[in-house]
Amino acid sequence: MRRLISFQCDDATLVGTLDEGTQPTGLLIVSGGNEPRMGAHRGQALLAARIAARGYPVFRFDRRGVGDSEGLNGGWQASGPDIAAATASFAQAAGVAQIIGFGNCDAASALAMFGQAAGLDGVLLSNPWLAEEPDALPPAAAIRRHYARKLANPAEWLRLARGAVDFGRLRQGLAKIAAPPAPFDETAAPLLHAIASWGNAAAIIVARGDATGVAFRAAARGHGFAMETLATDSHSYADALDALERVILAHLDTASSGQSSAGYDDPAEPENTP
């Protein structure tokens, strides 16, 4: 059963949606960017229904100034109180014993940095957003992967020979790859530390071809984070909702059984894929 719930965050009334379930572990979905709680192409609403059908209650909400919620939109950096209020409302409405947070892009960053103070028991961080790029190009790691895929395709060599490429953009991309890596800005370094502070209670999910996910994988090498890579280029898993559902359910099952996170690997995506 799906029902609407209103709750307070400071002086604003927020609106959330609860998909009910019988399990003692619940999933809190936090929206990225300025998306309302239904998500891109209603993806989060569909995901919530599918997870709840397996018995796990799911709560989605609009943070202040987004969708149906009141207040000023302060962006993900100001969303700590919103996540805390949603967690408390979810726990009261569903009677769950523990709550796992899930978020994509800057919602993952928000969960990593504010989820512990909000009272969450664990987090699933999808394509965590590290930092704003200084130019209009994707991150260097994503550009390298893009060109590596093109070099392996004979048709792309033919396009190059015919001059059917944007040489200006090609030069910009190659220059960004060749440039020394820029130091992390004030957003990225605290995020990596925040994820590490969760220990085994945090797991990372990345879309193989998504620029944000590729950049995070490059930055996270050597940190020992539990990470699952899904074989899709879609930032919002538009063509990989089944795989995303399996990952989330595996972690919810593990949390419900009280075991440590075992991780999940999409069989279509080897763990060592760059």
DACOR-V56989 format. One record per helix or strand of 3 or more residues. SS is the DSSP state (helix for helix, strand for strand). FROM is the first residue (numbers start at 1). TO is the last residue. If there is no record, write none. Layout:
BEGIN
ss:SS from:FROM to:TO
ss:SS from:FROM to:TO
END
This chain:
BEGIN
ss:strand from:2 to:9
ss:strand from:12 to:19
ss:strand from:25 to:30
ss:helix from:40 to:53
ss:strand from:58 to:61
ss:helix from:76 to:78
ss:helix from:80 to:94
ss:strand from:98 to:104
ss:helix from:106 to:118
ss:strand from:122 to:126
ss:helix from:140 to:151
ss:helix from:154 to:161
ss:helix from:167 to:178
ss:helix from:188 to:201
ss:strand from:202 to:207
ss:helix from:211 to:220
ss:strand from:227 to:230
ss:helix from:241 to:257
END
